[in-house]
Amino acid sequence: MACNPTKKLPSLQSEADAAFEQADYNKAYTLYKEYTTIASTNNVDITPGFNVKLAQACAQLDKVDEASALYNALLEDEAQIKLIAEYAQMLQRKGQVDDELALWNTHKSQLESSDLQKLSFERLITLQTSKKDYAAVIASYNSRGDLKASKQAQLSHVKALEATKKGYPAVKACNLLLKEAPDYTDALEWKAKYYYDKAEKRYQHEMAKYNKKKNATTYAYLRRDLKKVSADFRIARSTYLKLRKQDASNKSYIRHLKNIYLRLDQKGEAAKMDRLLK
C-alpha cells in the first residue's frame, strides 16, 4: 500500500460513507479530504456522487465557501440540477441573499421539474422582497407562467405593486387573492390599511383646502368630495370588522374602526370602540 497509495481509496471511501451515514460529519469530511488528496495526486477520477457527499458534509459543518465551490462545479452538469435545492437551502440558512439570488437566476432556464420551478419562483419572490427590489418582484411574478403562486407570493406581489405606485392593480390583485383565501389575515390587513390610508389622506387634504377658504361654495364642494372619501372609509370599515371577527381584542383594529366611525359621523359606534380602548 505504501508503494501504491491508491489501494487505500476504497477503504477510505467506505469509512467516510459510514461516518456520513452516522452523521459524524467531521470524521466523514476528514476522510473524504484525504481521499481527494490521494486521488488528485494519482490522477484518479473522482465521481460526482463522491463530490455530492463531500459538499453535503461541508454544508453540515458550515464550510460554506468549500461547499459552494463543490455545488457550483456539480451544477455545471445538468444531470445534477436537483442539487440546487439543497445548495439554496444552505445559502438561505446562512442568510446569503445575494448568492442565493444569483444561484436561482443563473440556473432558471435549466429547471425542468415543476417542483424546482415552483421553489425557484417562491424563493426569488421572497429574496427580491427582502431586498425591496419591487420591480424585480413584479417581473418574476408576471413571468411565472402556469405556476400557482402561494398566498405569501401573491401578497408580496400586491405590496410590490403598491410600492411602485400601482394602487389600482394592487387592489385588484388583493381582491383576487381574497377571493381564493377569504380569511387570509395578512391580505385583509393590507386591504383595510390601504383603503383607510387612502381615505384619511384625502379627508385631510379636503379639510385643509376647505379650512383655507370657508364659504357656501367651498362647503358644497367639500360635501361632494367627502362622499367619495366615505366610500373608501366604508370599505376599510367592512374589512376591519371582518378582521375583528378573527381577533376581537386587537387594539389596532379597534383604533382604526373608532376613527372610521368618526369620519362617517357614526358617533355612537365610535364611542363603543373608545370604551374598548380603555
Backbone hydrogen bonds, N-H to C=O, Kabsch-Sander energy under -0.5 kcal/mol:
donor,donor_aa,acceptor,acceptor_aa,energy
7,K,4,N,-1.9
8,K,5,P,-1.9
9,L,6,T,-1.4
12,L,8,K,-2.1
13,Q,9,L,-2.7
14,S,10,P,-2.2
15,E,11,S,-2.5
16,A,12,L,-2.7
17,D,13,Q,-2.9
18,A,14,S,-2.0
19,A,15,E,-2.3
20,F,16,A,-2.5
21,E,17,D,-2.4
22,Q,18,A,-1.3
23,A,20,F,-1.9
24,D,19,A,-2.9
25,Y,23,A,-1.4
28,A,24,D,-2.4
29,Y,25,Y,-2.8
30,T,26,N,-2.2
31,L,27,K,-2.3
32,Y,28,A,-2.9
33,K,29,Y,-2.5
34,E,30,T,-1.9
35,Y,31,L,-2.3
36,T,32,Y,-2.5
37,T,33,K,-2.2
38,I,34,E,-2.1
39,A,35,Y,-3.0
40,S,36,T,-2.7
41,T,37,T,-2.1
42,N,38,I,-1.6
43,N,40,S,-1.1
44,V,39,A,-3.2
45,D,43,N,-0.5
47,T,45,D,-0.5
51,N,47,T,-1.8
52,V,48,P,-2.1
53,K,49,G,-1.7
54,L,50,F,-2.1
55,A,51,N,-2.7
56,Q,52,V,-2.5
57,A,53,K,-2.3
58,C,54,L,-2.5
59,A,55,A,-2.4
60,Q,56,Q,-2.3
61,L,57,A,-1.5
62,D,59,A,-1.4
63,K,58,C,-3.0
64,V,62,D,-1.5
67,A,63,K,-2.6
68,S,64,V,-3.0
69,A,65,D,-2.1
70,L,66,E,-1.9
71,Y,67,A,-2.9
72,N,68,S,-2.9
73,A,69,A,-1.8
74,L,70,L,-2.4
75,L,71,Y,-2.5
76,E,73,A,-0.9
77,D,74,L,-1.7
78,E,76,E,-0.7
80,Q,77,D,-2.6
81,I,78,E,-1.5
83,L,80,Q,-2.4
84,I,81,I,-2.1
85,A,82,K,-1.3
87,Y,83,L,-2.3
88,A,84,I,-2.7
89,Q,85,A,-2.0
90,M,86,E,-1.8
91,L,87,Y,-2.1
92,Q,88,A,-2.8
93,R,89,Q,-2.5
94,K,90,M,-1.7
95,G,92,Q,-1.3
96,Q,91,L,-2.6
97,V,95,G,-1.6
100,E,96,Q,-2.3
101,L,97,V,-2.7
102,A,98,D,-2.4
103,L,99,D,-2.1
104,W,100,E,-2.4
105,N,101,L,-2.5
106,T,102,A,-2.5
107,H,103,L,-1.7
108,K,104,W,-0.6
108,K,105,N,-0.5
110,Q,107,H,-1.5
111,L,107,H,-0.6
111,L,108,K,-1.1
112,E,110,Q,-0.8
117,Q,113,S,-2.2
118,K,114,S,-2.4
119,L,115,D,-2.4
120,S,116,L,-2.8
121,F,117,Q,-2.4
122,E,118,K,-2.6
123,R,119,L,-2.6
124,L,120,S,-2.6
125,I,121,F,-2.3
126,T,122,E,-2.2
127,L,123,R,-3.0
128,Q,124,L,-2.9
129,T,125,I,-2.1
130,S,126,T,-2.1
131,K,127,L,-1.3
132,K,129,T,-1.6
133,D,128,Q,-2.7
134,Y,132,K,-1.4
137,V,133,D,-1.9
138,I,134,Y,-2.4
139,A,135,A,-2.2
140,S,136,A,-2.8
141,Y,137,V,-2.5
142,N,138,I,-2.6
143,S,139,A,-1.2
144,R,141,Y,-1.3
147,L,144,R,-1.7
149,A,147,L,-0.6
154,Q,150,S,-2.3
155,L,151,K,-2.4
156,S,152,Q,-2.2
157,H,153,A,-2.0
158,V,154,Q,-2.1
159,K,155,L,-2.6
160,A,156,S,-2.1
161,L,157,H,-2.3
162,E,158,V,-2.2
163,A,159,K,-2.5
164,T,160,A,-1.3
165,K,162,E,-1.8
166,K,161,L,-2.9
167,G,165,K,-0.6
170,A,166,K,-1.9
171,V,167,G,-2.5
172,K,168,Y,-2.5
173,A,169,P,-2.5
174,C,170,A,-2.4
175,N,171,V,-2.6
176,L,172,K,-1.9
177,L,173,A,-2.0
178,L,174,C,-2.7
179,K,175,N,-1.7
180,E,176,L,-1.4
181,A,177,L,-2.7
184,Y,181,A,-1.9
185,T,183,D,-0.9
188,L,184,Y,-2.2
189,E,185,T,-2.8
190,W,186,D,-2.0
191,K,187,A,-2.5
192,A,188,L,-2.8
193,K,189,E,-2.5
194,Y,190,W,-2.7
195,Y,191,K,-2.4
196,Y,192,A,-2.3
197,D,193,K,-3.0
198,K,194,Y,-2.3
199,A,195,Y,-2.4
200,E,196,Y,-3.0
201,K,197,D,-2.4
202,R,198,K,-1.8
203,Y,199,A,-2.9
204,Q,200,E,-2.7
205,H,201,K,-2.0
206,E,202,R,-2.7
207,M,203,Y,-2.5
208,A,204,Q,-2.3
209,K,205,H,-2.1
210,Y,206,E,-2.2
211,N,207,M,-2.7
212,K,208,A,-1.0
213,K,209,K,-0.7
213,K,210,Y,-1.1
215,N,213,K,-0.6
219,Y,215,N,-2.2
220,A,216,A,-1.9
221,Y,217,T,-2.0
222,L,218,T,-2.3
223,R,219,Y,-2.5
224,R,220,A,-1.9
225,D,221,Y,-2.8
226,L,222,L,-2.7
227,K,223,R,-1.2
228,K,224,R,-0.9
229,V,225,D,-1.7
230,S,226,L,-2.5
231,A,227,K,-1.1
232,D,228,K,-0.9
232,D,229,V,-0.6
233,F,229,V,-2.0
234,R,230,S,-2.4
235,I,231,A,-1.5
236,A,232,D,-2.3
237,R,233,F,-2.8
238,S,234,R,-2.5
239,T,235,I,-1.9
240,Y,236,A,-2.7
241,L,237,R,-2.4
242,K,238,S,-1.6
243,L,239,T,-2.1
244,R,240,Y,-2.2
245,K,241,L,-1.0
246,Q,242,K,-0.7
246,Q,243,L,-0.9
247,D,243,L,-2.0
250,N,247,D,-1.4
254,I,250,N,-1.8
255,R,251,K,-2.8
256,H,252,S,-2.3
257,L,253,Y,-2.4
258,K,254,I,-2.6
259,N,255,R,-2.0
260,I,256,H,-2.4
261,Y,257,L,-2.9
262,L,258,K,-1.9
263,R,259,N,-2.4
264,L,260,I,-2.0
265,D,262,L,-1.4
266,Q,261,Y,-3.8
267,K,265,D,-0.7
270,A,266,Q,-2.1
271,A,267,K,-2.3
272,K,268,G,-1.6
273,M,269,E,-1.9
274,D,270,A,-2.3
275,R,271,A,-2.1
276,L,272,K,-1.4
277,L,273,M,-1.0
277,L,274,D,-0.6
278,K,275,R,-0.9
